[in-house]
Amino acid sequence: MHFETTLSQPVEADGAGLHSGVPVSLRILPAPAGTGVVFLRTDLERFAIAASWEHVARVSYATSLMRQGVLVSTTEHLLSVFYSMGVDNAYVEIDNLEVPILDGSGLPFVELIRRAGLKSLRRPRRYLRIRQEVSVQDGGKRISILPADSFRLTCDVFFDHPLVGRQQVDLEVTPDSYAAEIAPARTFGFAHELDRMRDMGLIRGASLANAVCFNHTTVLNPEGLRLPEECCRHKALDLIGDLALLGKPLLGHVVAERAGHAMHFALVQRLMSDPSLYEILSLDQLPARAAHAVAS
């Protein structure tokens, strides 16, 4: 895509926060070129928090952004959809501290974006192209970005459960592949962990309507799983949402092995701390193969 985009018209949604359980209304509005994604806390006089790695506050069970003590939490699903569906600029009005979980996946946000439509703006889109491999490792967990001519993702997870085990997803991330293969995957958890998480002040808004829950042998949701490797696909969704904090479309191959939010952010920090690892280019500056991959 040659130029930056925004939404053609506003769209909105209501729901509850996954962790806080509080009711929240969200409205997504068009924004000028060069704005990026900016959250506006309408309950706090439209206090602005840019969706940037520089504002990351917490990365344990969700990714939270903070500026001057004001928080927006569980941003990863919405940012994942913006990033993958090609939304460069948007204002996100939100009247509480947590993005609504909706059905636990990215699909409702994909449907909102499709309903709004995209509008091209008069500013060339600039890409962050990886020049050399960058990696972060912690024990058996590892995440890397390798040079590539498109945005490719390989995600590998392991959970000791008969319906999960080891899962892997490998795909080139485009709006179509994301909407079909990643966006429908829901957040998930295990029944034996629920009490501990609630004691930590988490998942107060969780239910079988917005999360997949496994007991020791099966899945408790009456409709079952939506997709093969749904757990791994949801981890990929989260990963893309955290990479969106780079602020520019990525050209690179991300390989994640049992990584989570903290490791995703460590990789982003590592990358942004060393400008020799990447270059910022517009479409007409990209090598021919990369330009063709992006344009197609």
C-alpha positions as CSV (number, residue, x, y, z in Angstrom):
1,M,0.0,0.0,0.0
2,H,1.5,3.3,-1.1
3,F,-0.3,5.7,1.4
4,E,-1.3,5.9,5.0
5,T,-4.9,5.1,5.8
6,T,-7.6,5.9,8.4
7,L,-11.2,5.0,8.8
8,S,-13.8,6.4,6.4
9,Q,-16.3,6.9,9.3
10,P,-16.6,6.4,13.1
11,V,-17.7,3.1,14.6
12,E,-18.3,2.1,18.2
13,A,-18.7,-0.8,20.5
14,D,-19.7,-1.5,24.1
15,G,-18.6,-4.2,26.5
16,A,-16.7,-5.0,29.6
17,G,-13.0,-5.2,30.5
18,L,-11.7,-8.8,30.7
19,H,-9.6,-8.1,33.8
20,S,-11.4,-5.2,35.5
21,G,-14.9,-6.3,34.7
22,V,-16.0,-2.7,34.3
23,P,-18.4,-1.6,31.6
24,V,-16.7,0.4,28.8
25,S,-17.7,2.2,25.6
26,L,-15.3,2.6,22.8
27,R,-15.6,4.8,19.7
28,I,-13.0,4.7,16.8
29,L,-12.7,7.8,14.7
30,P,-10.8,8.9,11.6
31,A,-7.5,10.7,12.3
32,P,-5.1,12.7,10.1
33,A,-2.0,11.3,8.4
34,G,0.9,11.0,10.9
35,T,-1.3,10.7,13.9
36,G,-0.8,7.0,14.5
37,V,-3.2,5.3,17.0
38,V,-4.1,7.5,19.9
39,F,-6.4,6.5,22.8
40,L,-8.5,9.3,24.3
41,R,-9.9,8.8,27.8
42,T,-13.2,10.6,27.5
43,D,-13.9,10.1,31.2
44,L,-10.7,12.1,31.9
45,E,-11.2,15.1,29.6
46,R,-10.0,13.2,26.5
47,F,-6.5,12.6,28.0
48,A,-4.4,11.3,25.1
49,I,-2.1,8.2,25.2
50,A,-0.4,7.2,22.0
51,A,-0.1,3.5,21.2
52,S,3.6,3.5,21.4
53,W,6.3,1.2,22.9
54,E,7.4,4.3,24.8
55,H,4.2,4.3,26.9
56,V,4.1,0.6,27.8
57,A,3.4,0.3,31.6
58,R,2.6,-3.4,32.2
59,V,3.0,-6.6,30.2
60,S,2.0,-9.5,32.5
61,Y,-1.4,-10.9,31.5
62,A,-2.1,-8.0,29.1
63,T,-0.4,-5.0,27.6
64,S,-1.2,-1.7,29.3
65,L,-0.2,1.8,28.2
66,M,0.3,4.7,30.6
67,R,1.1,8.4,30.3
68,Q,1.4,10.7,33.3
69,G,-0.3,8.1,35.5
70,V,-3.3,7.6,33.2
71,L,-3.8,4.0,32.1
72,V,-5.4,2.2,29.1
73,S,-5.1,-1.6,29.5
74,T,-5.6,-4.7,27.4
75,T,-4.8,-2.9,24.2
76,E,-3.4,-5.8,22.3
77,H,-6.5,-7.2,20.5
78,L,-7.6,-3.8,19.1
79,L,-4.0,-2.9,18.1
80,S,-3.5,-6.3,16.5
81,V,-6.5,-5.7,14.3
82,F,-5.5,-2.1,13.3
83,Y,-2.0,-3.4,12.4
84,S,-3.1,-6.3,10.4
85,M,-6.0,-4.7,8.6
86,G,-3.9,-1.7,7.5
87,V,-5.2,1.0,9.8
88,D,-2.4,3.5,10.3
89,N,-4.2,6.4,12.0
90,A,-7.2,6.4,14.4
91,Y,-8.5,8.1,17.5
92,V,-9.9,5.6,20.0
93,E,-12.3,7.3,22.5
94,I,-12.7,5.1,25.6
95,D,-14.6,5.9,28.8
96,N,-12.9,3.6,31.2
97,L,-9.5,2.1,31.8
98,E,-9.7,-1.1,29.8
99,V,-10.5,-1.9,26.1
100,P,-13.6,-4.1,26.0
101,I,-12.9,-7.8,25.5
102,L,-16.1,-8.3,23.4
103,D,-16.0,-12.0,22.4
104,G,-12.4,-12.5,23.4
105,S,-11.1,-12.4,19.8
106,G,-10.2,-9.8,17.2
107,L,-13.1,-10.6,15.0
108,P,-15.6,-8.0,16.3
109,F,-12.9,-5.3,15.7
110,V,-12.3,-6.7,12.2
111,E,-16.0,-6.3,11.5
112,L,-16.0,-2.8,12.9
113,I,-13.1,-1.8,10.6
114,R,-14.9,-3.4,7.6
115,R,-18.1,-1.6,8.4
116,A,-16.3,1.7,8.7
117,G,-14.2,1.2,5.5
118,L,-10.7,2.6,5.0
119,K,-9.7,5.9,3.4
120,S,-6.3,6.6,1.8
121,L,-4.5,9.7,3.0
122,R,-2.0,12.0,1.3
123,R,1.1,10.7,3.0
124,P,3.3,7.8,1.9
125,R,3.3,4.9,4.2
126,R,6.7,4.1,5.7
127,Y,7.8,0.6,6.7
128,L,10.1,-0.6,9.3
129,R,12.3,-3.1,7.5
130,I,14.6,-5.5,9.5
131,R,18.2,-5.4,8.4
132,Q,19.7,-8.1,10.7
133,E,18.4,-10.7,13.1
134,V,17.4,-9.6,16.6
135,S,16.5,-12.1,19.3
136,V,15.5,-12.3,23.0
137,Q,15.8,-15.6,24.9
138,D,14.8,-16.7,28.4
139,G,15.3,-20.4,29.2
140,G,13.2,-22.4,26.8
141,K,11.4,-19.3,25.5
142,R,12.7,-17.3,22.5
143,I,11.5,-14.7,20.1
144,S,13.4,-13.3,17.0
145,I,12.8,-11.1,14.0
146,L,14.7,-12.0,10.8
147,P,15.0,-10.0,7.6
148,A,12.2,-10.7,5.1
149,D,10.4,-9.0,2.3
150,S,7.0,-9.2,3.9
151,F,5.5,-9.5,7.4
152,R,5.7,-13.2,8.3
153,L,4.9,-14.9,11.6
154,T,5.8,-18.3,13.0
155,C,4.4,-18.9,16.4
156,D,5.0,-22.0,18.5
157,V,3.3,-22.8,21.9
158,F,3.1,-25.7,24.3
159,F,0.5,-26.3,27.0
160,D,0.2,-29.6,28.8
161,H,-3.4,-30.4,27.9
162,P,-4.8,-33.1,25.7
163,L,-6.6,-30.7,23.5
164,V,-3.6,-28.3,23.1
165,G,-0.1,-29.7,23.5
166,R,2.4,-28.3,21.0
167,Q,0.8,-26.1,18.3
168,Q,2.4,-24.0,15.5
169,V,1.1,-21.4,13.1
170,D,3.1,-20.1,10.2
171,L,1.7,-17.5,7.8
172,E,2.3,-14.3,5.9
173,V,0.2,-11.7,7.6
174,T,-2.1,-9.9,5.2
175,P,-5.6,-8.4,5.9
176,D,-7.2,-11.5,4.3
177,S,-5.1,-14.1,6.1
178,Y,-5.4,-12.3,9.4
179,A,-9.2,-12.0,9.2
180,A,-9.6,-15.7,8.3
181,E,-6.9,-17.4,10.3
182,I,-6.0,-15.2,13.3
183,A,-8.8,-12.8,14.2
184,P,-11.4,-15.4,15.2
185,A,-9.1,-17.0,17.8
186,R,-10.3,-16.2,21.4
187,T,-8.4,-15.6,24.6
188,F,-8.2,-18.8,26.7
189,G,-7.4,-20.1,30.1
190,F,-7.4,-23.2,32.3
191,A,-10.0,-23.9,35.0
192,H,-7.4,-24.8,37.6
193,E,-5.8,-21.3,37.3
194,L,-8.9,-19.3,37.7
195,D,-9.0,-18.8,41.4
196,R,-5.4,-17.8,41.6
197,M,-5.9,-15.2,38.8
198,R,-9.0,-13.8,40.5
199,D,-7.0,-13.5,43.7
200,M,-4.5,-11.4,41.7
201,G,-7.3,-9.0,40.7
202,L,-7.5,-10.4,37.1
203,I,-10.2,-11.9,34.8
204,R,-13.1,-10.3,36.8
205,G,-14.9,-9.9,33.5
206,A,-14.2,-13.3,32.1
207,S,-16.9,-15.7,31.0
208,L,-17.5,-18.5,28.5
209,A,-18.9,-15.7,26.2
210,N,-15.5,-14.1,25.9
211,A,-12.9,-16.8,26.6
212,V,-12.2,-20.4,26.0
213,C,-11.8,-22.4,29.2
214,F,-10.2,-25.8,29.5
215,N,-10.7,-28.2,32.4
216,H,-8.3,-31.1,32.8
217,T,-9.7,-33.1,29.9
218,T,-11.9,-31.0,27.6
219,V,-13.1,-27.5,26.7
220,L,-16.0,-26.1,28.8
221,N,-17.4,-23.9,26.0
222,P,-20.5,-25.6,24.7
223,E,-19.7,-24.6,21.1
224,G,-16.1,-26.0,21.4
225,L,-13.2,-24.5,19.6
226,R,-13.5,-22.2,16.6
227,L,-10.3,-23.1,14.8
228,P,-7.6,-25.8,14.8
229,E,-4.7,-24.5,16.9
230,E,-6.9,-21.8,18.4
231,C,-4.6,-21.3,21.3
232,C,-1.6,-20.7,19.2
233,R,-3.5,-18.5,16.8
234,H,-4.6,-16.3,19.7
235,K,-1.0,-16.1,20.9
236,A,-0.2,-14.9,17.4
237,L,-3.0,-12.3,17.6
238,D,-1.5,-11.0,20.9
239,L,2.0,-10.9,19.5
240,I,0.9,-8.8,16.5
241,G,-0.8,-6.4,18.9
242,D,2.4,-5.9,20.8
243,L,4.4,-5.5,17.6
244,A,1.9,-2.8,16.6
245,L,3.6,-0.6,19.3
246,L,6.5,-0.2,16.9
247,G,4.2,2.3,15.2
248,K,5.0,1.3,11.6
249,P,4.2,-1.7,9.4
250,L,6.9,-4.4,9.9
251,L,8.8,-6.1,7.1
252,G,10.4,-9.1,8.8
253,H,9.9,-12.7,9.8
254,V,8.9,-13.0,13.5
255,V,9.6,-16.4,15.1
256,A,8.1,-16.8,18.6
257,E,8.7,-20.0,20.7
258,R,6.5,-20.0,23.8
259,A,6.8,-16.3,24.2
260,G,4.4,-14.0,26.0
261,H,3.7,-10.2,26.4
262,A,6.8,-9.6,28.5
263,M,9.1,-11.2,25.9
264,H,7.3,-9.5,23.0
265,F,8.0,-6.1,24.6
266,A,11.6,-7.0,25.4
267,L,12.1,-7.7,21.7
268,V,10.5,-4.4,20.8
269,Q,12.7,-2.6,23.2
270,R,15.8,-4.4,22.0
271,L,14.9,-3.5,18.4
272,M,14.2,0.2,19.0
273,S,17.3,0.6,21.1
274,D,19.6,-0.1,18.1
275,P,18.8,1.8,14.9
276,S,21.4,-0.3,13.0
277,L,18.9,-3.3,13.2
278,Y,16.3,-1.7,11.0
279,E,15.6,1.0,8.4
280,I,12.5,3.1,7.7
281,L,11.6,3.2,4.1
282,S,8.6,4.2,1.9
283,L,7.3,1.9,-0.8
284,D,9.3,3.5,-3.6
285,Q,12.5,3.1,-1.5
286,L,12.1,-0.7,-0.9
287,P,14.0,-3.3,-2.8
288,A,12.0,-4.6,-5.8
289,R,11.0,-7.9,-4.1
290,A,9.8,-6.2,-0.9
291,A,8.0,-3.5,-2.8
292,H,6.2,-6.2,-4.9
293,A,5.2,-8.1,-1.7
294,V,3.8,-5.0,0.0
295,A,2.0,-3.7,-3.1
296,S,0.4,-7.1,-3.8
